[in-house]
Amino acid sequence: MLAAAGVAILVAMGLALFRTLLGPTVWDRILAVNSFGTKTVLLIAVIGAFEGRTDYLDVALLYALINFIGTVALMKYIETAARPSSAGDPG
Amino acid sequence: MELGALTSGILLGLGALLLLIGGVGINRFPHFYTRLHAAGVIDTLASALVLAGLAPVFGLTLGTFKLALVLVFLLFTSPTACHALARAAHLSGLREPPAPGEKPSSPS
């Protein structure tokens, strides 16, 4: 079942990559990249269980941390770049 | 040990199923806010199920503690990231298209 879960994670990663390439807005791309990162964490954990080593889980934890920080930083950057600075509150 | 393998298999199978459903949903839903919903399924329930399914593989060791750590961290940060993403998209002016038959609302 471990191998099946790994294959399912890989297929889902491919689908997220498809949305990343296709996404009409930049928000779709950020969403897909964030989802891709979460699946990467899962894949690292599954590989660690497959080899029976706990070292991989440290890498997975670190990857989750960096994925979150990267998503928030990218989001803040796009948000402030897309909004004109002194044009008032849009919408 | 047999019970542990059974539990692990069931949890991993459910997690894999939800991963595939979320992956299809990200590609098939019509616009951004609905795709956010599909990604939320993956980020919370599927990752929780997969990581919980890995716990019987490691047994009561340091590995399970690290798995719980990863799980708690993901359960805190993924909804936060989803919420912040929706908020940033809304603030930057992205609106969902009107439903069929509904009068398009004028921007205020």
N, CA and C atoms of all chains as a GROMACS GRO file, in nm:
protein
  597
    1MET      N    1   0.081  -0.121   0.000
    1MET     CA    2   0.000   0.000   0.000
    1MET      C    3   0.085   0.127   0.000
    2LEU      N    4   0.206   0.114   0.053
    2LEU     CA    5   0.297   0.229   0.052
    2LEU      C    6   0.329   0.272  -0.090
    3ALA      N    7   0.355   0.173  -0.176
    3ALA     CA    8   0.389   0.204  -0.314
    3ALA      C    9   0.269   0.267  -0.386
    4ALA      N   10   0.147   0.216  -0.356
    4ALA     CA   11   0.028   0.273  -0.418
    4ALA      C   12   0.009   0.418  -0.376
    5ALA      N   13   0.032   0.446  -0.248
    5ALA     CA   14   0.020   0.584  -0.201
    5ALA      C   15   0.123   0.673  -0.269
    6GLY      N   16   0.246   0.621  -0.285
    6GLY     CA   17   0.348   0.700  -0.353
    6GLY      C   18   0.311   0.731  -0.496
    7VAL      N   19   0.256   0.630  -0.566
    7VAL     CA   20   0.216   0.653  -0.705
    7VAL      C   21   0.101   0.754  -0.711
    8ALA      N   22   0.006   0.744  -0.617
    8ALA     CA   23  -0.106   0.839  -0.615
    8ALA      C   24  -0.056   0.980  -0.592
    9ILE      N   25   0.043   0.994  -0.501
    9ILE     CA   26   0.099   1.127  -0.476
    9ILE      C   27   0.166   1.180  -0.602
   10LEU      N   28   0.237   1.094  -0.673
   10LEU     CA   29   0.305   1.139  -0.796
   10LEU      C   30   0.204   1.183  -0.902
   11VAL      N   31   0.094   1.106  -0.916
   11VAL     CA   32  -0.009   1.143  -1.014
   11VAL      C   33  -0.071   1.278  -0.977
   12ALA      N   34  -0.102   1.295  -0.847
   12ALA     CA   35  -0.161   1.422  -0.804
   12ALA      C   36  -0.064   1.538  -0.826
   13MET      N   37   0.067   1.512  -0.806
   13MET     CA   38   0.166   1.616  -0.833
   13MET      C   39   0.166   1.654  -0.980
   14GLY      N   40   0.152   1.553  -1.068
   14GLY     CA   41   0.145   1.582  -1.211
   14GLY      C   42   0.024   1.668  -1.245
   15LEU      N   43  -0.090   1.638  -1.182
   15LEU     CA   44  -0.211   1.716  -1.208
   15LEU      C   45  -0.193   1.860  -1.161
   16ALA      N   46  -0.130   1.878  -1.043
   16ALA     CA   47  -0.106   2.014  -0.994
   16ALA      C   48  -0.011   2.089  -1.086
   17LEU      N   49   0.086   2.017  -1.140
   17LEU     CA   50   0.181   2.081  -1.233
   17LEU      C   51   0.109   2.127  -1.360
   18PHE      N   52   0.011   2.045  -1.402
   18PHE     CA   53  -0.069   2.080  -1.519
   18PHE      C   54  -0.143   2.212  -1.495
   19ARG      N   55  -0.201   2.227  -1.375
   19ARG     CA   56  -0.271   2.351  -1.343
   19ARG      C   57  -0.173   2.468  -1.333
   20THR      N   58  -0.053   2.439  -1.286
   20THR     CA   59   0.047   2.546  -1.278
   20THR      C   60   0.080   2.601  -1.416
   21LEU      N   61   0.095   2.511  -1.514
   21LEU     CA   62   0.126   2.556  -1.649
   21LEU      C   63   0.005   2.623  -1.714
   22LEU      N   64  -0.116   2.580  -1.677
   22LEU     CA   65  -0.237   2.619  -1.750
   22LEU      C   66  -0.304   2.741  -1.690
   23GLY      N   67  -0.287   2.758  -1.556
   23GLY     CA   68  -0.370   2.850  -1.480
   23GLY      C   69  -0.388   2.987  -1.543
   24PRO      N   70  -0.513   3.032  -1.557
   24PRO     CA   71  -0.533   3.160  -1.624
   24PRO      C   72  -0.482   3.278  -1.543
   25THR      N   73  -0.497   3.277  -1.412
   25THR     CA   74  -0.448   3.389  -1.332
   25THR      C   75  -0.325   3.345  -1.252
   26VAL      N   76  -0.256   3.446  -1.199
   26VAL     CA   77  -0.136   3.415  -1.120
   26VAL      C   78  -0.173   3.346  -0.989
   27TRP      N   79  -0.298   3.372  -0.941
   27TRP     CA   80  -0.339   3.309  -0.815
   27TRP      C   81  -0.355   3.159  -0.831
   28ASP      N   82  -0.404   3.116  -0.949
   28ASP     CA   83  -0.413   2.972  -0.974
   28ASP      C   84  -0.276   2.908  -0.970
   29ARG      N   85  -0.180   2.979  -1.024
   29ARG     CA   86  -0.043   2.922  -1.024
   29ARG      C   87   0.012   2.911  -0.883
   30ILE      N   88  -0.009   3.017  -0.802
   30ILE     CA   89   0.040   3.010  -0.663
   30ILE      C   90  -0.028   2.897  -0.588
   31LEU      N   91  -0.158   2.884  -0.609
   31LEU     CA   92  -0.233   2.776  -0.544
   31LEU      C   93  -0.177   2.640  -0.581
   32ALA      N   94  -0.152   2.620  -0.711
   32ALA     CA   95  -0.103   2.490  -0.756
   32ALA      C   96   0.038   2.463  -0.704
   33VAL      N   97   0.122   2.567  -0.698
   33VAL     CA   98   0.258   2.547  -0.647
   33VAL      C   99   0.255   2.513  -0.499
   34ASN      N  100   0.164   2.579  -0.424
   34ASN     CA  101   0.152   2.548  -0.282
   34ASN      C  102   0.106   2.403  -0.261
   35SER      N  103   0.009   2.362  -0.343
   35SER     CA  104  -0.040   2.225  -0.334
   35SER      C  105   0.070   2.125  -0.371
   36PHE      N  106   0.149   2.161  -0.473
   36PHE     CA  107   0.262   2.077  -0.512
   36PHE      C  108   0.360   2.059  -0.397
   37GLY      N  109   0.387   2.168  -0.325
   37GLY     CA  110   0.479   2.160  -0.212
   37GLY      C  111   0.427   2.071  -0.102
   38THR      N  112   0.296   2.080  -0.073
   38THR     CA  113   0.238   1.992   0.029
   38THR      C  114   0.252   1.845  -0.011
   39LYS      N  115   0.229   1.818  -0.142
   39LYS     CA  116   0.243   1.680  -0.187
   39LYS      C  117   0.388   1.635  -0.184
   40THR      N  118   0.481   1.727  -0.203
   40THR     CA  119   0.622   1.690  -0.191
   40THR      C  120   0.655   1.646  -0.049
   41VAL      N  121   0.600   1.718   0.050
   41VAL     CA  122   0.620   1.678   0.190
   41VAL      C  123   0.570   1.536   0.212
   42LEU      N  124   0.449   1.508   0.160
   42LEU     CA  125   0.394   1.373   0.175
   42LEU      C  126   0.481   1.269   0.108
   43LEU      N  127   0.532   1.303  -0.012
   43LEU     CA  128   0.614   1.207  -0.085
   43LEU      C  129   0.743   1.176  -0.011
   44ILE      N  130   0.805   1.279   0.048
   44ILE     CA  131   0.928   1.257   0.123
   44ILE      C  132   0.901   1.166   0.243
   45ALA      N  133   0.786   1.189   0.311
   45ALA     CA  134   0.752   1.106   0.427
   45ALA      C  135   0.728   0.962   0.384
   46VAL      N  136   0.661   0.942   0.268
   46VAL     CA  137   0.634   0.806   0.221
   46VAL      C  138   0.764   0.736   0.184
   47ILE      N  139   0.856   0.808   0.121
   47ILE     CA  140   0.985   0.747   0.086
   47ILE      C  141   1.061   0.708   0.212
   48GLY      N  142   1.053   0.796   0.314
   48GLY     CA  143   1.118   0.763   0.442
   48GLY      C  144   1.062   0.636   0.504
   49ALA      N  145   0.929   0.621   0.498
   49ALA     CA  146   0.868   0.499   0.552
   49ALA      C  147   0.905   0.378   0.467
   50PHE      N  148   0.921   0.400   0.337
   50PHE     CA  149   0.954   0.292   0.247
   50PHE      C  150   1.093   0.236   0.278
   51GLU      N  151   1.185   0.326   0.312
   51GLU     CA  152   1.320   0.280   0.345
   51GLU      C  153   1.338   0.253   0.493
   52GLY      N  154   1.235   0.282   0.573
   52GLY     CA  155   1.244   0.255   0.716
   52GLY      C  156   1.339   0.345   0.792
   53ARG      N  157   1.361   0.465   0.740
   53ARG     CA  158   1.452   0.558   0.809
   53ARG      C  159   1.374   0.681   0.852
   54THR      N  160   1.410   0.735   0.968
   54THR     CA  161   1.340   0.854   1.018
   54THR      C  162   1.409   0.984   0.978
   55ASP      N  163   1.523   0.974   0.913
   55ASP     CA  164   1.595   1.096   0.874
   55ASP      C  165   1.515   1.179   0.775
   56TYR      N  166   1.439   1.109   0.690
   56TYR     CA  167   1.364   1.178   0.586
   56TYR      C  168   1.258   1.270   0.645
   57LEU      N  169   1.211   1.235   0.766
   57LEU     CA  170   1.103   1.316   0.823
   57LEU      C  171   1.152   1.454   0.863
   58ASP      N  172   1.280   1.465   0.901
   58ASP     CA  173   1.337   1.597   0.927
   58ASP      C  174   1.333   1.682   0.801
   59VAL      N  175   1.369   1.619   0.690
   59VAL     CA  176   1.366   1.690   0.562
   59VAL      C  177   1.224   1.732   0.528
   60ALA      N  178   1.126   1.643   0.555
   60ALA     CA  179   0.987   1.675   0.525
   60ALA      C  180   0.939   1.793   0.608
   61LEU      N  181   0.976   1.794   0.735
   61LEU     CA  182   0.936   1.905   0.822
   61LEU      C  183   0.995   2.037   0.772
   62LEU      N  184   1.121   2.034   0.737
   62LEU     CA  185   1.187   2.155   0.687
   62LEU      C  186   1.123   2.201   0.557
   63TYR      N  187   1.086   2.105   0.472
   63TYR     CA  188   1.025   2.141   0.345
   63TYR      C  189   0.889   2.204   0.366
   64ALA      N  190   0.813   2.153   0.465
   64ALA     CA  191   0.683   2.213   0.495
   64ALA      C  192   0.699   2.357   0.540
   65LEU      N  193   0.800   2.381   0.624
   65LEU     CA  194   0.827   2.516   0.674
   65LEU      C  195   0.858   2.611   0.559
   66ILE      N  196   0.951   2.570   0.474
   66ILE     CA  197   0.996   2.659   0.366
   66ILE      C  198   0.885   2.679   0.264
   67ASN      N  199   0.802   2.575   0.244
   67ASN     CA  200   0.690   2.588   0.151
   67ASN      C  201   0.592   2.694   0.198
   68PHE      N  202   0.561   2.693   0.327
   68PHE     CA  203   0.467   2.791   0.381
   68PHE      C  204   0.523   2.933   0.370
   69ILE      N  205   0.648   2.949   0.412
   69ILE     CA  206   0.709   3.083   0.409
   69ILE      C  207   0.720   3.133   0.265
   70GLY      N  208   0.758   3.044   0.174
   70GLY     CA  209   0.769   3.083   0.034
   70GLY      C  210   0.637   3.125  -0.026
   71THR      N  211   0.530   3.049   0.007
   71THR     CA  212   0.398   3.085  -0.046
   71THR      C  213   0.353   3.221   0.004
   72VAL      N  214   0.370   3.244   0.134
   72VAL     CA  215   0.325   3.372   0.190
   72VAL      C  216   0.407   3.487   0.132
   73ALA      N  217   0.536   3.467   0.117
   73ALA     CA  218   0.620   3.574   0.063
   73ALA      C  219   0.582   3.605  -0.082
   74LEU      N  220   0.562   3.502  -0.162
   74LEU     CA  221   0.524   3.521  -0.302
   74LEU      C  222   0.390   3.592  -0.312
   75MET      N  223   0.297   3.552  -0.224
   75MET     CA  224   0.164   3.611  -0.223
   75MET      C  225   0.169   3.758  -0.189
   76LYS      N  226   0.244   3.793  -0.087
   76LYS     CA  227   0.256   3.933  -0.047
   76LYS      C  228   0.317   4.014  -0.160
   77TYR      N  229   0.417   3.957  -0.224
   77TYR     CA  230   0.485   4.028  -0.334
   77TYR      C  231   0.388   4.055  -0.448
   78ILE      N  232   0.314   3.951  -0.491
   78ILE     CA  233   0.220   3.967  -0.603
   78ILE      C  234   0.109   4.064  -0.564
   79GLU      N  235   0.063   4.056  -0.438
   79GLU     CA  236  -0.048   4.141  -0.397
   79GLU      C  237  -0.009   4.288  -0.401
   80THR      N  238   0.108   4.319  -0.348
   80THR     CA  239   0.148   4.460  -0.347
   80THR      C  240   0.190   4.506  -0.486
   81ALA      N  241   0.237   4.414  -0.570
   81ALA     CA  242   0.276   4.455  -0.704
   81ALA      C  243   0.153   4.475  -0.793
   82ALA      N  244   0.044   4.395  -0.766
   82ALA     CA  245  -0.074   4.407  -0.850
   82ALA      C  246  -0.159   4.528  -0.812
   83ARG      N  247  -0.144   4.575  -0.690
   83ARG     CA  248  -0.225   4.686  -0.644
   83ARG      C  249  -0.150   4.817  -0.662
   84PRO      N  250  -0.208   4.918  -0.728
   84PRO     CA  251  -0.143   5.048  -0.731
   84PRO      C  252  -0.138   5.108  -0.591
   85SER      N  253  -0.027   5.168  -0.556
   85SER     CA  254   0.001   5.196  -0.416
   85SER      C  255  -0.092   5.301  -0.356
   86SER      N  256  -0.129   5.405  -0.430
   86SER     CA  257  -0.204   5.515  -0.370
   86SER      C  258  -0.338   5.538  -0.441
   87ALA      N  259  -0.395   5.432  -0.497
   87ALA     CA  260  -0.520   5.448  -0.572
   87ALA      C  261  -0.641   5.419  -0.486
   88GLY      N  262  -0.624   5.401  -0.354
   88GLY     CA  263  -0.738   5.374  -0.268
   88GLY      C  264  -0.770   5.226  -0.267
   89ASP      N  265  -0.876   5.192  -0.196
   89ASP     CA  266  -0.914   5.053  -0.180
   89ASP      C  267  -0.992   5.005  -0.302
   90PRO      N  268  -0.943   4.905  -0.375
   90PRO     CA  269  -1.015   4.859  -0.493
   90PRO      C  270  -1.136   4.775  -0.454
   91GLY      N  271  -1.240   4.783  -0.530
   91GLY     CA  272  -1.358   4.701  -0.509
   91GLY      C  273  -1.435   4.739  -0.386
   92MET      N  274   0.051  -0.696   1.502
   92MET     CA  275   0.122  -0.640   1.386
   92MET      C  276   0.033  -0.642   1.263
   93GLU      N  277  -0.055  -0.748   1.258
   93GLU     CA  278  -0.149  -0.757   1.146
   93GLU      C  279  -0.248  -0.642   1.145
   94LEU      N  280  -0.292  -0.607   1.268
   94LEU     CA  281  -0.386  -0.496   1.281
   94LEU      C  282  -0.323  -0.365   1.238
   95GLY      N  283  -0.194  -0.349   1.274
   95GLY     CA  284  -0.125  -0.226   1.234
   95GLY      C  285  -0.115  -0.213   1.084
   96ALA      N  286  -0.082  -0.324   1.016
   96ALA     CA  287  -0.071  -0.320   0.870
   96ALA      C  288  -0.205  -0.291   0.806
   97LEU      N  289  -0.313  -0.348   0.864
   97LEU     CA  290  -0.447  -0.324   0.810
   97LEU      C  291  -0.486  -0.177   0.824
   98THR      N  292  -0.464  -0.122   0.945
   98THR     CA  293  -0.495   0.019   0.968
   98THR      C  294  -0.417   0.109   0.874
   99SER      N  295  -0.288   0.079   0.861
   99SER     CA  296  -0.203   0.158   0.773
   99SER      C  297  -0.253   0.153   0.630
  100GLY      N  298  -0.291   0.032   0.584
  100GLY     CA  299  -0.339   0.019   0.447
  100GLY      C  300  -0.465   0.097   0.421
  101ILE      N  301  -0.559   0.089   0.516
  101ILE     CA  302  -0.687   0.160   0.498
  101ILE      C  303  -0.664   0.311   0.494
  102LEU      N  304  -0.585   0.362   0.590
  102LEU     CA  305  -0.563   0.507   0.595
  102LEU      C  306  -0.488   0.555   0.471
  103LEU      N  307  -0.388   0.478   0.428
  103LEU     CA  308  -0.312   0.519   0.309
  103LEU      C  309  -0.399   0.514   0.184
  104GLY      N  310  -0.487   0.412   0.176
  104GLY     CA  311  -0.575   0.402   0.060
  104GLY      C  312  -0.672   0.519   0.053
  105LEU      N  313  -0.731   0.554   0.169
  105LEU     CA  314  -0.823   0.669   0.170
  105LEU      C  315  -0.750   0.798   0.134
  106GLY      N  316  -0.629   0.813   0.189
  106GLY     CA  317  -0.551   0.933   0.157
  106GLY      C  318  -0.517   0.941   0.009
  107ALA      N  319  -0.480   0.827  -0.051
  107ALA     CA  320  -0.447   0.826  -0.194
  107ALA      C  321  -0.570   0.861  -0.278
  108LEU      N  322  -0.686   0.808  -0.236
  108LEU     CA  323  -0.811   0.839  -0.308
  108LEU      C  324  -0.840   0.988  -0.304
  109LEU      N  325  -0.826   1.047  -0.183
  109LEU     CA  326  -0.853   1.191  -0.170
  109LEU      C  327  -0.753   1.274  -0.249
  110LEU      N  328  -0.628   1.227  -0.255
  110LEU     CA  329  -0.527   1.298  -0.334
  110LEU      C  330  -0.567   1.302  -0.481
  111LEU      N  331  -0.614   1.188  -0.533
  111LEU     CA  332  -0.654   1.185  -0.674
  111LEU      C  333  -0.777   1.272  -0.697
  112ILE      N  334  -0.873   1.268  -0.602
  112ILE     CA  335  -0.994   1.350  -0.617
  112ILE      C  336  -0.956   1.498  -0.618
  113GLY      N  337  -0.867   1.537  -0.526
  113GLY     CA  338  -0.825   1.677  -0.521
  113GLY      C  339  -0.749   1.718  -0.646
  114GLY      N  340  -0.667   1.626  -0.698
  114GLY     CA  341  -0.593   1.657  -0.820
  114GLY      C  342  -0.684   1.678  -0.939
  115VAL      N  343  -0.788   1.594  -0.950
  115VAL     CA  344  -0.885   1.613  -1.059
  115VAL      C  345  -0.963   1.743  -1.037
  116GLY      N  346  -0.998   1.770  -0.909
  116GLY     CA  347  -1.075   1.891  -0.880
  116GLY      C  348  -1.000   2.018  -0.913
  117ILE      N  349  -0.870   2.020  -0.888
  117ILE     CA  350  -0.790   2.139  -0.921
  117ILE      C  351  -0.796   2.167  -1.071
  118ASN      N  352  -0.806   2.061  -1.151
  118ASN     CA  353  -0.808   2.082  -1.296
  118ASN      C  354  -0.948   2.103  -1.353
  119ARG      N  355  -1.052   2.054  -1.286
  119ARG     CA  356  -1.184   2.055  -1.347
  119ARG      C  357  -1.274   2.167  -1.298
  120PHE      N  358  -1.246   2.224  -1.182
  120PHE     CA  359  -1.335   2.328  -1.129
  120PHE      C  360  -1.323   2.455  -1.212
  121PRO      N  361  -1.432   2.534  -1.222
  121PRO     CA  362  -1.435   2.640  -1.322
  121PRO      C  363  -1.352   2.764  -1.290
  122HIS      N  364  -1.343   2.806  -1.166
  122HIS     CA  365  -1.264   2.927  -1.142
  122HIS      C  366  -1.187   2.916  -1.011
  123PHE      N  367  -1.114   3.024  -0.980
  123PHE     CA  368  -1.011   3.018  -0.876
  123PHE      C  369  -1.065   2.978  -0.740
  124TYR      N  370  -1.178   3.037  -0.698
  124TYR     CA  371  -1.223   3.013  -0.560
  124TYR      C  372  -1.272   2.869  -0.541
  125THR      N  373  -1.324   2.808  -0.648
  125THR     CA  374  -1.363   2.668  -0.635
  125THR      C  375  -1.241   2.576  -0.637
  126ARG      N  376  -1.138   2.616  -0.712
  126ARG     CA  377  -1.014   2.536  -0.710
  126ARG      C  378  -0.948   2.541  -0.574
  127LEU      N  379  -0.964   2.655  -0.505
  127LEU     CA  380  -0.912   2.668  -0.370
  127LEU      C  381  -0.975   2.562  -0.278
  128HIS      N  382  -1.102   2.537  -0.300
  128HIS     CA  383  -1.171   2.434  -0.221
  128HIS      C  384  -1.109   2.296  -0.247
  129ALA      N  385  -1.083   2.264  -0.374
  129ALA     CA  386  -1.024   2.134  -0.405
  129ALA      C  387  -0.885   2.121  -0.344
  130ALA      N  388  -0.809   2.230  -0.348
  130ALA     CA  389  -0.675   2.224  -0.289
  130ALA      C  390  -0.682   2.211  -0.138
  131GLY      N  391  -0.786   2.268  -0.076
  131GLY     CA  392  -0.802   2.255   0.068
  131GLY      C  393  -0.825   2.112   0.111
  132VAL      N  394  -0.896   2.035   0.027
  132VAL     CA  395  -0.916   1.893   0.057
  132VAL      C  396  -0.783   1.821   0.066
  133ILE      N  397  -0.695   1.849  -0.031
  133ILE     CA  398  -0.563   1.784  -0.030
  133ILE      C  399  -0.483   1.828   0.091
  134ASP      N  400  -0.484   1.960   0.116
  134ASP     CA  401  -0.393   2.013   0.217
  134ASP      C  402  -0.426   1.965   0.357
  135THR      N  403  -0.553   1.944   0.387
  135THR     CA  404  -0.585   1.906   0.524
  135THR      C  405  -0.614   1.757   0.536
  136LEU      N  406  -0.722   1.709   0.474
  136LEU     CA  407  -0.766   1.572   0.502
  136LEU      C  408  -0.673   1.469   0.440
  137ALA      N  409  -0.631   1.490   0.314
  137ALA     CA  410  -0.549   1.388   0.249
  137ALA      C  411  -0.413   1.377   0.316
  138SER      N  412  -0.351   1.492   0.350
  138SER     CA  413  -0.219   1.483   0.413
  138SER      C  414  -0.231   1.423   0.553
  139ALA      N  415  -0.341   1.456   0.625
  139ALA     CA  416  -0.359   1.396   0.757
  139ALA      C  417  -0.375   1.246   0.747
  140LEU      N  418  -0.451   1.199   0.648
  140LEU     CA  419  -0.472   1.055   0.634
  140LEU      C  420  -0.344   0.983   0.595
  141VAL      N  421  -0.268   1.041   0.501
  141VAL     CA  422  -0.145   0.974   0.458
  141VAL      C  423  -0.043   0.968   0.572
  142LEU      N  424  -0.028   1.081   0.645
  142LEU     CA  425   0.071   1.081   0.753
  142LEU      C  426   0.027   0.990   0.867
  143ALA      N  427  -0.104   0.985   0.896
  143ALA     CA  428  -0.152   0.892   0.999
  143ALA      C  429  -0.135   0.748   0.953
  144GLY      N  430  -0.147   0.723   0.823
  144GLY     CA  431  -0.127   0.588   0.772
  144GLY      C  432   0.018   0.545   0.777
  145LEU      N  433   0.111   0.642   0.780
  145LEU     CA  434   0.253   0.605   0.790
  145LEU      C  435   0.292   0.572   0.934
  146ALA      N  436   0.213   0.617   1.032
  146ALA     CA  437   0.251   0.598   1.172
  146ALA      C  438   0.265   0.451   1.212
  147PRO      N  439   0.174   0.360   1.174
  147PRO     CA  440   0.194   0.218   1.212
  147PRO      C  441   0.318   0.155   1.148
  148VAL      N  442   0.368   0.212   1.039
  148VAL     CA  443   0.489   0.158   0.977
  148VAL      C  444   0.609   0.180   1.070
  149PHE      N  445   0.612   0.299   1.132
  149PHE     CA  446   0.726   0.329   1.218
  149PHE      C  447   0.711   0.269   1.358
  150GLY      N  448   0.585   0.247   1.401
  150GLY     CA  449   0.567   0.196   1.536
  150GLY      C  450   0.590   0.306   1.639
  151LEU      N  451   0.602   0.266   1.765
  151LEU     CA  452   0.618   0.366   1.871
  151LEU      C  453   0.764   0.406   1.883
  152THR      N  454   0.812   0.484   1.788
  152THR     CA  455   0.951   0.527   1.792
  152THR      C  456   0.958   0.678   1.776
  153LEU      N  457   1.077   0.727   1.757
  153LEU     CA  458   1.096   0.870   1.732
  153LEU      C  459   1.033   0.910   1.600
  154GLY      N  460   1.024   0.813   1.506
  154GLY     CA  461   0.967   0.842   1.375
  154GLY      C  462   0.822   0.887   1.384
  155THR      N  463   0.745   0.821   1.471
  155THR     CA  464   0.605   0.858   1.487
  155THR      C  465   0.591   0.997   1.546
  156PHE      N  466   0.680   1.029   1.638
  156PHE     CA  467   0.678   1.164   1.696
  156PHE      C  468   0.706   1.268   1.589
  157LYS      N  469   0.802   1.240   1.502
  157LYS     CA  470   0.833   1.335   1.395
  157LYS      C  471   0.717   1.345   1.297
  158LEU      N  472   0.651   1.232   1.271
  158LEU     CA  473   0.532   1.234   1.184
  158LEU      C  474   0.423   1.322   1.244
  159ALA      N  475   0.403   1.308   1.375
  159ALA     CA  476   0.302   1.391   1.441
  159ALA      C  477   0.339   1.538   1.432
  160LEU      N  478   0.468   1.566   1.442
  160LEU     CA  479   0.516   1.704   1.432
  160LEU      C  480   0.486   1.761   1.294
  161VAL      N  481   0.517   1.684   1.190
  161VAL     CA  482   0.488   1.728   1.052
  161VAL      C  483   0.339   1.748   1.034
  162LEU      N  484   0.259   1.656   1.090
  162LEU     CA  485   0.113   1.664   1.074
  162LEU      C  486   0.058   1.790   1.141
  163VAL      N  487   0.102   1.816   1.264
  163VAL     CA  488   0.053   1.935   1.335
  163VAL      C  489   0.094   2.061   1.260
  164PHE      N  490   0.216   2.061   1.211
  164PHE     CA  491   0.263   2.180   1.138
  164PHE      C  492   0.181   2.202   1.011
  165LEU      N  493   0.155   2.094   0.938
  165LEU     CA  494   0.076   2.108   0.815
  165LEU      C  495  -0.066   2.152   0.847
  166LEU      N  496  -0.123   2.099   0.956
  166LEU     CA  497  -0.262   2.136   0.989
  166LEU      C  498  -0.271   2.281   1.034
  167PHE      N  499  -0.160   2.337   1.084
  167PHE     CA  500  -0.165   2.479   1.118
  167PHE      C  501  -0.142   2.568   0.997
  168THR      N  502  -0.046   2.531   0.913
  168THR     CA  503  -0.006   2.625   0.809
  168THR      C  504  -0.090   2.617   0.682
  169SER      N  505  -0.141   2.499   0.647
  169SER     CA  506  -0.212   2.489   0.519
  169SER      C  507  -0.342   2.569   0.514
  170PRO      N  508  -0.429   2.562   0.616
  170PRO     CA  509  -0.547   2.649   0.613
  170PRO      C  510  -0.510   2.797   0.618
  171THR      N  511  -0.402   2.828   0.691
  171THR     CA  512  -0.357   2.968   0.694
  171THR      C  513  -0.317   3.015   0.555
  172ALA      N  514  -0.244   2.932   0.484
  172ALA     CA  515  -0.201   2.970   0.349
  172ALA      C  516  -0.320   2.982   0.255
  173CYS      N  517  -0.418   2.889   0.268
  173CYS     CA  518  -0.536   2.895   0.183
  173CYS      C  519  -0.614   3.023   0.209
  174HIS      N  520  -0.633   3.056   0.338
  174HIS     CA  521  -0.708   3.176   0.373
  174HIS      C  522  -0.635   3.301   0.323
  175ALA      N  523  -0.505   3.306   0.344
  175ALA     CA  524  -0.429   3.423   0.300
  175ALA      C  525  -0.431   3.436   0.149
  176LEU      N  526  -0.430   3.323   0.080
  176LEU     CA  527  -0.435   3.326  -0.067
  176LEU      C  528  -0.569   3.381  -0.115
  177ALA      N  529  -0.679   3.333  -0.056
  177ALA     CA  530  -0.811   3.383  -0.096
  177ALA      C  531  -0.824   3.531  -0.063
  178ARG      N  532  -0.772   3.571   0.052
  178ARG     CA  533  -0.782   3.711   0.093
  178ARG      C  534  -0.701   3.801  -0.001
  179ALA      N  535  -0.580   3.756  -0.036
  179ALA     CA  536  -0.496   3.836  -0.124
  179ALA      C  537  -0.559   3.847  -0.263
  180ALA      N  538  -0.617   3.736  -0.311
  180ALA     CA  539  -0.681   3.740  -0.443
  180ALA      C  540  -0.801   3.832  -0.441
  181HIS      N  541  -0.879   3.828  -0.333
  181HIS     CA  542  -0.998   3.914  -0.324
  181HIS      C  543  -0.959   4.060  -0.315
  182LEU      N  544  -0.856   4.088  -0.235
  182LEU     CA  545  -0.813   4.228  -0.218
  182LEU      C  546  -0.752   4.283  -0.347
  183SER      N  547  -0.691   4.196  -0.428
  183SER     CA  548  -0.631   4.246  -0.550
  183SER      C  549  -0.733   4.255  -0.663
  184GLY      N  550  -0.861   4.229  -0.634
  184GLY     CA  551  -0.964   4.257  -0.733
  184GLY      C  552  -1.016   4.139  -0.810
  185LEU      N  553  -0.975   4.016  -0.775
  185LEU     CA  554  -1.026   3.899  -0.846
  185LEU      C  555  -1.165   3.866  -0.793
  186ARG      N  556  -1.266   3.864  -0.884
  186ARG     CA  557  -1.402   3.830  -0.843
  186ARG      C  558  -1.446   3.704  -0.914
  187GLU      N  559  -1.534   3.629  -0.849
  187GLU     CA  560  -1.584   3.510  -0.915
  187GLU      C  561  -1.688   3.550  -1.019
  188PRO      N  562  -1.694   3.480  -1.132
  188PRO     CA  563  -1.792   3.514  -1.235
  188PRO      C  564  -1.932   3.488  -1.185
  189PRO      N  565  -2.032   3.568  -1.230
  189PRO     CA  566  -2.169   3.548  -1.183
  189PRO      C  567  -2.225   3.415  -1.229
  190ALA      N  568  -2.311   3.358  -1.146
  190ALA     CA  569  -2.373   3.231  -1.180
  190ALA      C  570  -2.465   3.250  -1.300
  191PRO      N  571  -2.489   3.145  -1.381
  191PRO     CA  572  -2.577   3.159  -1.497
  191PRO      C  573  -2.717   3.201  -1.455
  192GLY      N  574  -2.772   3.302  -1.521
  192GLY     CA  575  -2.904   3.352  -1.487
  192GLY      C  576  -2.903   3.465  -1.387
  193GLU      N  577  -2.785   3.492  -1.329
  193GLU     CA  578  -2.777   3.598  -1.229
  193GLU      C  579  -2.727   3.726  -1.295
  194LYS      N  580  -2.785   3.838  -1.253
  194LYS     CA  581  -2.743   3.967  -1.307
  194LYS      C  582  -2.603   4.000  -1.256
  195PRO      N  583  -2.510   4.031  -1.345
  195PRO     CA  584  -2.375   4.065  -1.299
  195PRO      C  585  -2.379   4.190  -1.212
  196SER      N  586  -2.318   4.178  -1.093
  196SER     CA  587  -2.321   4.289  -0.999
  196SER      C  588  -2.226   4.398  -1.046
  197SER      N  589  -2.268   4.520  -1.025
  197SER     CA  590  -2.183   4.631  -1.065
  197SER      C  591  -2.074   4.650  -0.962
  198PRO      N  592  -1.953   4.678  -1.006
  198PRO     CA  593  -1.845   4.701  -0.909
  198PRO      C  594  -1.871   4.829  -0.830
  199SER      N  595  -1.859   4.820  -0.700
  199SER     CA  596  -1.887   4.936  -0.615
  199SER      C  597  -1.757   4.991  -0.561
   0.00000   0.00000   0.00000
